[in-house]
Amino acid sequence: MIKFDLTAIQSAIREFGFDGWLLYDFRGLNVLAQRVLGIDPEESGSRRFFYYVPAEGDPKKLVHRIETEALDHLPGQKRIYLRWQELHAELKSMVGGAGKIAMEYSPNNANPYVSRVDGGTVELIKSFGPQIASSGNLIQYFEARWTTEQWELHLEADRLNQAAFELAWTLVRGSIKDGRTLRESELQNHVMSYYAANNMTTYHPPIVAVGPHSGDPHYAPQPGSDSEIKEGDFLLLDMWAKMDVPLGVYSDLTKVGFVGDSVPDEYTKIFDIVAASRDAGIKCVEDAFAEGRALQGWEVDQASRDVIDKSGHGEFFIHRTGHNIGIETHGNGAHMDNLETKEERLVMPNTCFSIEPGIYMKPFGVRLEVDVFVDGESKVHVTGGVQTEVLPILA
């Protein structure tokens, strides 16, 4: 849970050019506001509340008469409404004199990760005079930045996750050499057991994808319909987990291998393109921070995507280049995306994200994923191990 820090919040409001930040929730729909305000999702109320933090001065809170204590843990003057007419009048009094205020809103729903306030509420606030702008950068400033402890937890998760890949390759190698059957779902279960034995947790089992299944970015093996892992197969593993502690943050990695002694050229050719795309994305981040230049998420996606487009395989790169990583695998900070959205949020220090370009065709698909963390001194760290060739698993 984020510790509410009024001084830091007001400083950020001014830094990003707002007159204030209006945080609103109804029955837990705005999890981002809950986190900034330090509200346990299990304790979401049943009535609307508003919390307005001006760039200067004391905050104001507006709560329903049934739930007058909803925001009592926060500073500021409390106002209480019962009728909808009172709600409107109090809101107008709170924000009517403001110029530009931030809300969890995205114009044209361009970024659905930020867009947590319904259109009607946005219309209502606009009717009182303020201009509404996206709180996207404010949200990630308080919700997506890691502490030093979380960076250390990530390094531990990364170490164990990389070891999980070594376990997986060893199990595949052993099954072939011993003549034992090993199916996708069985390998998946072995990895999940490894996570549990090492105090790790994950919201979903890893992707274990053989041959044509690797051409499906979100393939999920199911017992009874999954494939056996055989000699001569191409194998993609996408594995994510975090330490099972309250502040744990994810390691999320993808690597590929070939069940044989040497890798056929058809796999190497596509691998090399995807690897160059990954490296271009990393370089984009490194160059921007080395130069002290502001960087938006869409720029990283475009740097990676250009490589695959120029290779003639652009139609087979069917997802964004990367996503924010935090206590959730897909966090609420800036994503590396100029495909599904134009991510204009800043790539901030103390945030982590994946870079994971891919080429997906019917015979097979290649995705290579590393994690990138920019520390508080703008140094770029790449975790997960940068794979430089398709692993010949039986070599």
C-alpha positions as CSV (number, residue, x, y, z in Angstrom):
1,M,0.0,0.0,0.0
2,I,1.3,3.5,-0.9
3,K,2.0,5.8,2.0
4,F,0.0,9.0,1.4
5,D,2.5,12.0,1.2
6,L,0.7,15.3,0.7
7,T,3.9,17.3,0.2
8,A,5.1,14.9,-2.5
9,I,1.8,14.8,-4.2
10,Q,1.4,18.6,-4.4
11,S,5.0,18.9,-5.6
12,A,4.2,16.4,-8.4
13,I,1.0,18.2,-9.3
14,R,2.9,21.4,-9.8
15,E,5.7,19.7,-11.7
16,F,3.3,18.2,-14.2
17,G,1.5,21.5,-14.7
18,F,-1.9,20.9,-13.0
19,D,-3.9,23.1,-10.6
20,G,-5.1,20.1,-8.7
21,W,-5.8,16.4,-8.7
22,L,-9.3,15.1,-8.2
23,L,-9.4,11.4,-7.0
24,Y,-12.7,9.7,-7.3
25,D,-14.0,6.2,-6.7
26,F,-17.2,4.3,-6.6
27,R,-17.3,0.7,-5.3
28,G,-13.7,0.0,-6.1
29,L,-13.8,0.9,-9.8
30,N,-10.8,3.2,-9.6
31,V,-8.1,1.0,-8.1
32,L,-5.5,3.6,-9.0
33,A,-7.2,6.2,-6.7
34,Q,-7.5,3.6,-4.0
35,R,-3.8,3.0,-4.1
36,V,-2.7,6.6,-4.1
37,L,-5.1,7.3,-1.1
38,G,-4.0,4.2,0.8
39,I,-7.4,2.5,0.8
40,D,-7.6,-1.3,1.1
41,P,-9.6,-2.7,-1.9
42,E,-11.2,-5.1,0.6
43,E,-12.7,-2.0,2.4
44,S,-14.2,-0.3,-0.6
45,G,-17.3,1.5,0.3
46,S,-20.7,1.5,-1.5
47,R,-21.0,5.3,-2.1
48,R,-19.1,7.8,-4.2
49,F,-16.3,9.8,-2.7
50,F,-14.1,12.6,-4.1
51,Y,-10.7,13.8,-2.8
52,Y,-9.4,17.0,-4.2
53,V,-5.7,17.9,-3.8
54,P,-4.9,21.5,-5.0
55,A,-1.4,22.4,-6.1
56,E,-1.3,24.7,-3.0
57,G,-3.3,24.6,0.1
58,D,-5.4,22.1,2.0
59,P,-7.1,19.1,0.4
60,K,-10.9,18.7,0.4
61,K,-12.8,15.5,0.8
62,L,-16.4,14.8,-0.1
63,V,-18.2,11.7,1.3
64,H,-21.7,10.4,1.6
65,R,-23.6,10.6,4.9
66,I,-23.8,6.8,5.1
67,E,-20.0,6.6,4.9
68,T,-18.7,9.7,6.5
69,E,-15.6,8.0,7.7
70,A,-14.4,6.8,4.3
71,L,-11.5,9.3,4.0
72,D,-10.9,10.1,7.7
73,H,-7.3,8.8,7.4
74,L,-6.5,11.6,5.0
75,P,-5.8,15.3,5.7
76,G,-8.2,18.0,4.7
77,Q,-11.7,19.5,5.3
78,K,-14.5,17.0,5.1
79,R,-17.8,17.8,3.3
80,I,-20.8,15.5,3.5
81,Y,-23.5,15.1,0.9
82,L,-26.8,13.1,0.9
83,R,-28.8,14.2,-2.1
84,W,-27.4,14.4,-5.6
85,Q,-28.1,18.1,-5.7
86,E,-25.8,18.5,-2.7
87,L,-23.2,16.3,-4.4
88,H,-23.2,18.6,-7.4
89,A,-23.1,21.8,-5.4
90,E,-20.2,20.6,-3.2
91,L,-18.2,19.5,-6.2
92,K,-18.7,22.8,-7.9
93,S,-17.5,24.5,-4.8
94,M,-14.5,22.2,-4.6
95,V,-13.2,22.5,-8.2
96,G,-15.1,25.4,-9.8
97,G,-12.3,27.8,-9.6
98,A,-9.6,25.4,-10.9
99,G,-8.1,25.6,-14.3
100,K,-6.6,22.2,-15.3
101,I,-7.1,19.3,-13.0
102,A,-6.0,15.7,-13.3
103,M,-8.2,12.7,-13.2
104,E,-7.9,9.0,-14.1
105,Y,-9.1,9.8,-17.6
106,S,-7.6,9.3,-21.0
107,P,-8.9,11.4,-24.0
108,N,-10.7,9.2,-26.5
109,N,-9.8,6.3,-24.1
110,A,-6.4,6.3,-25.8
111,N,-4.9,4.6,-22.7
112,P,-7.4,2.3,-21.0
113,Y,-5.0,1.5,-18.2
114,V,-5.4,5.0,-16.9
115,S,-9.0,5.6,-17.9
116,R,-10.8,4.5,-14.7
117,V,-13.3,7.4,-14.3
118,D,-16.5,7.0,-16.3
119,G,-17.4,9.5,-19.0
120,G,-20.4,10.9,-17.1
121,T,-18.4,11.9,-14.1
122,V,-15.8,13.6,-16.4
123,E,-18.7,15.5,-18.0
124,L,-20.0,16.5,-14.6
125,I,-16.7,17.9,-13.5
126,K,-16.2,19.7,-16.8
127,S,-19.6,21.4,-16.4
128,F,-18.2,23.2,-13.3
129,G,-15.5,24.9,-15.4
130,P,-12.2,22.9,-15.0
131,Q,-10.3,21.4,-17.9
132,I,-9.8,17.7,-17.3
133,A,-6.5,16.1,-18.2
134,S,-5.0,12.7,-17.7
135,S,-3.3,11.8,-14.4
136,G,-1.3,9.1,-16.2
137,N,2.1,10.5,-15.2
138,L,1.0,11.4,-11.7
139,I,-0.4,7.8,-11.2
140,Q,2.8,6.1,-12.3
141,Y,4.9,8.6,-10.2
142,F,3.2,7.3,-7.1
143,E,2.0,3.8,-8.1
144,A,4.7,2.5,-10.4
145,R,8.0,3.7,-9.0
146,W,10.0,1.1,-7.1
147,T,11.6,1.4,-3.7
148,T,15.2,0.2,-3.2
149,E,13.7,-2.8,-1.4
150,Q,11.6,-3.7,-4.5
151,W,14.6,-3.4,-6.8
152,E,16.4,-5.9,-4.6
153,L,13.3,-8.2,-4.6
154,H,13.2,-8.0,-8.3
155,L,16.9,-9.1,-8.5
156,E,16.1,-12.0,-6.3
157,A,13.1,-13.0,-8.4
158,D,15.2,-12.6,-11.6
159,R,17.9,-14.9,-10.2
160,L,15.4,-17.6,-9.4
161,N,13.4,-17.1,-12.6
162,Q,16.5,-17.5,-14.7
163,A,17.2,-20.7,-12.7
164,A,13.7,-21.9,-13.5
165,F,14.6,-21.7,-17.2
166,E,17.7,-23.8,-16.6
167,L,15.5,-26.3,-14.8
168,A,13.1,-26.4,-17.8
169,W,15.8,-26.9,-20.3
170,T,17.3,-29.7,-18.2
171,L,14.0,-31.4,-17.9
172,V,13.4,-31.3,-21.6
173,R,17.0,-32.6,-22.2
174,G,16.5,-35.4,-19.7
175,S,13.2,-36.5,-21.1
176,I,14.6,-36.9,-24.6
177,K,17.7,-38.7,-23.5
178,D,15.8,-41.1,-21.2
179,G,13.0,-41.7,-23.7
180,R,10.3,-40.3,-21.4
181,T,7.2,-38.4,-22.5
182,L,7.1,-34.7,-21.4
183,R,4.1,-32.6,-22.4
184,E,3.7,-28.8,-22.3
185,S,1.4,-28.9,-19.3
186,E,3.8,-31.2,-17.4
187,L,6.7,-28.9,-17.9
188,Q,4.5,-26.0,-16.8
189,N,3.6,-27.9,-13.6
190,H,7.3,-28.5,-12.8
191,V,8.0,-24.8,-13.1
192,M,5.1,-24.0,-10.8
193,S,6.4,-26.5,-8.2
194,Y,9.8,-24.8,-8.4
195,Y,8.2,-21.4,-7.8
196,A,6.4,-22.7,-4.7
197,A,9.5,-24.3,-3.4
198,N,11.4,-21.0,-3.7
199,N,8.8,-18.8,-2.0
200,M,7.7,-17.3,-5.3
201,T,4.2,-16.6,-6.5
202,T,2.5,-15.8,-9.9
203,Y,-1.0,-15.0,-11.0
204,H,-0.9,-17.5,-13.9
205,P,1.2,-20.5,-14.9
206,P,3.9,-19.9,-17.5
207,I,3.6,-20.3,-21.2
208,V,5.2,-23.5,-22.5
209,A,4.7,-23.5,-26.3
210,V,6.0,-26.1,-28.8
211,G,6.1,-25.6,-32.6
212,P,3.0,-23.9,-33.9
213,H,1.8,-23.1,-30.4
214,S,4.8,-20.7,-30.1
215,G,3.1,-18.7,-32.9
216,D,0.3,-17.8,-30.5
217,P,1.4,-15.0,-28.1
218,H,-1.1,-16.0,-25.4
219,Y,-1.1,-19.8,-25.9
220,A,-2.0,-21.6,-22.7
221,P,-1.4,-25.4,-22.6
222,Q,-4.3,-27.5,-21.3
223,P,-3.9,-31.1,-20.1
224,G,-5.4,-33.4,-22.7
225,S,-5.0,-31.0,-25.6
226,D,-1.4,-29.9,-25.2
227,S,1.5,-31.2,-27.1
228,E,4.4,-33.5,-26.3
229,I,7.8,-31.9,-26.4
230,K,9.8,-34.0,-28.9
231,E,13.2,-34.0,-30.5
232,G,13.3,-31.5,-33.5
233,D,10.7,-29.2,-31.8
234,F,11.0,-25.4,-31.4
235,L,10.2,-24.4,-27.8
236,L,9.2,-21.0,-26.4
237,L,9.0,-20.4,-22.6
238,D,7.5,-17.2,-21.2
239,M,7.8,-17.3,-17.4
240,W,6.9,-14.7,-14.8
241,A,6.9,-14.8,-11.0
242,K,7.7,-12.6,-7.9
243,M,8.8,-13.2,-4.4
244,D,5.8,-14.0,-2.2
245,V,6.0,-10.9,0.0
246,P,3.8,-7.8,0.2
247,L,6.1,-5.6,-1.9
248,G,7.2,-8.3,-4.3
249,V,7.6,-7.3,-7.9
250,Y,7.8,-9.5,-11.0
251,S,10.5,-10.9,-13.1
252,D,9.0,-11.6,-16.6
253,L,11.1,-13.3,-19.2
254,T,10.8,-15.1,-22.5
255,K,13.5,-17.4,-24.1
256,V,13.5,-19.9,-26.9
257,G,15.2,-23.2,-27.6
258,F,15.4,-26.0,-30.1
259,V,15.2,-29.6,-29.1
260,G,18.3,-30.7,-30.9
261,D,22.0,-30.5,-31.2
262,S,22.1,-27.7,-33.7
263,V,19.6,-25.1,-34.7
264,P,18.1,-25.0,-38.2
265,D,18.6,-21.8,-40.2
266,E,14.9,-21.0,-40.4
267,Y,14.8,-20.5,-36.6
268,T,18.1,-18.6,-36.4
269,K,17.0,-16.2,-39.2
270,I,13.8,-15.1,-37.3
271,F,15.6,-15.1,-33.9
272,D,18.3,-12.7,-35.2
273,I,15.6,-10.2,-36.4
274,V,13.8,-10.3,-33.1
275,A,17.0,-10.0,-31.1
276,A,18.0,-6.9,-33.2
277,S,14.5,-5.5,-32.4
278,R,15.0,-6.1,-28.7
279,D,18.4,-4.5,-28.7
280,A,17.1,-1.4,-30.6
281,G,14.5,-0.9,-27.9
282,I,17.1,-1.2,-25.1
283,K,19.4,1.2,-27.0
284,C,16.6,3.7,-27.3
285,V,16.1,3.8,-23.5
286,E,19.9,3.9,-22.8
287,D,20.5,6.7,-25.3
288,A,17.6,8.9,-23.9
289,F,18.7,8.6,-20.3
290,A,22.4,9.1,-21.2
291,E,21.4,12.3,-23.0
292,G,19.1,13.5,-20.2
293,R,16.2,13.5,-22.7
294,A,12.6,13.0,-21.9
295,L,11.4,9.6,-23.3
296,Q,7.8,8.5,-23.9
297,G,6.8,4.9,-24.1
298,W,5.7,5.0,-27.7
299,E,9.2,5.9,-28.8
300,V,10.7,2.6,-27.4
301,D,8.0,0.6,-29.2
302,Q,8.7,2.4,-32.5
303,A,12.5,1.8,-32.2
304,S,11.9,-1.9,-31.8
305,R,9.1,-2.1,-34.4
306,D,11.1,-0.3,-37.1
307,V,13.6,-3.2,-37.1
308,I,10.9,-5.8,-37.7
309,D,9.1,-3.7,-40.2
310,K,12.2,-3.2,-42.2
311,S,12.9,-6.9,-42.2
312,G,9.5,-7.4,-44.0
313,H,7.9,-9.2,-41.0
314,G,6.0,-6.3,-39.6
315,E,2.6,-7.9,-40.1
316,F,3.7,-10.7,-37.7
317,F,4.5,-8.4,-34.8
318,I,1.1,-8.2,-33.3
319,H,1.5,-6.7,-29.8
320,R,3.2,-3.8,-28.1
321,T,6.9,-4.0,-27.4
322,G,6.6,-4.0,-23.6
323,H,4.6,-3.4,-20.5
324,N,5.2,-1.8,-17.1
325,I,6.1,-4.2,-14.4
326,G,5.3,-3.9,-10.7
327,I,3.5,-5.9,-8.0
328,E,1.3,-6.9,-11.0
329,T,3.0,-8.4,-14.1
330,H,1.3,-5.8,-16.2
331,G,1.6,-2.7,-14.0
332,N,0.2,0.8,-14.2
333,G,3.2,2.7,-15.3
334,A,4.2,3.6,-18.9
335,H,4.0,0.8,-21.4
336,M,6.2,0.5,-24.5
337,D,3.4,0.9,-27.0
338,N,2.8,2.6,-30.3
339,L,0.5,-0.1,-31.6
340,E,-2.5,-0.7,-29.4
341,T,-2.2,2.8,-27.9
342,K,0.2,5.8,-28.4
343,E,1.8,5.7,-25.0
344,E,2.7,9.3,-24.2
345,R,3.5,8.8,-20.5
346,L,7.1,9.3,-19.6
347,V,9.5,6.5,-19.0
348,M,10.4,7.5,-15.4
349,P,13.4,6.7,-13.2
350,N,12.7,4.0,-10.6
351,T,10.3,2.2,-12.9
352,C,10.6,-1.2,-14.6
353,F,9.2,-2.5,-17.9
354,S,9.6,-5.4,-20.3
355,I,11.0,-5.2,-23.8
356,E,9.6,-8.2,-25.7
357,P,9.3,-8.0,-29.5
358,G,8.1,-11.0,-31.4
359,I,7.4,-12.5,-34.8
360,Y,4.5,-15.0,-34.9
361,M,3.9,-17.2,-37.9
362,K,2.0,-20.5,-38.3
363,P,5.0,-22.9,-38.1
364,F,6.5,-21.1,-35.1
365,G,6.9,-17.8,-33.3
366,V,9.9,-16.1,-31.6
367,R,9.6,-13.7,-28.7
368,L,12.5,-12.5,-26.6
369,E,11.8,-10.7,-23.4
370,V,14.0,-8.9,-20.9
371,D,13.2,-6.5,-18.1
372,V,14.5,-3.0,-18.0
373,F,14.8,-1.0,-14.8
374,V,15.8,2.7,-14.8
375,D,17.2,3.6,-11.3
376,G,17.0,6.9,-9.4
377,E,20.2,8.1,-11.0
378,S,18.9,7.3,-14.5
379,K,21.2,4.3,-15.0
380,V,19.5,1.6,-17.2
381,H,19.7,-2.0,-15.9
382,V,18.7,-5.0,-18.1
383,T,17.8,-8.1,-16.2
384,G,16.9,-11.6,-17.3
385,G,20.0,-12.3,-19.4
386,V,20.1,-11.1,-23.0
387,Q,19.7,-14.3,-25.1
388,T,22.1,-14.2,-28.2
389,E,21.1,-17.4,-30.0
390,V,18.4,-20.0,-30.0
391,L,19.4,-22.5,-27.3
392,P,20.3,-25.9,-28.8
393,I,18.8,-27.9,-25.9
394,L,20.5,-31.2,-26.6
395,A,23.9,-29.8,-27.4
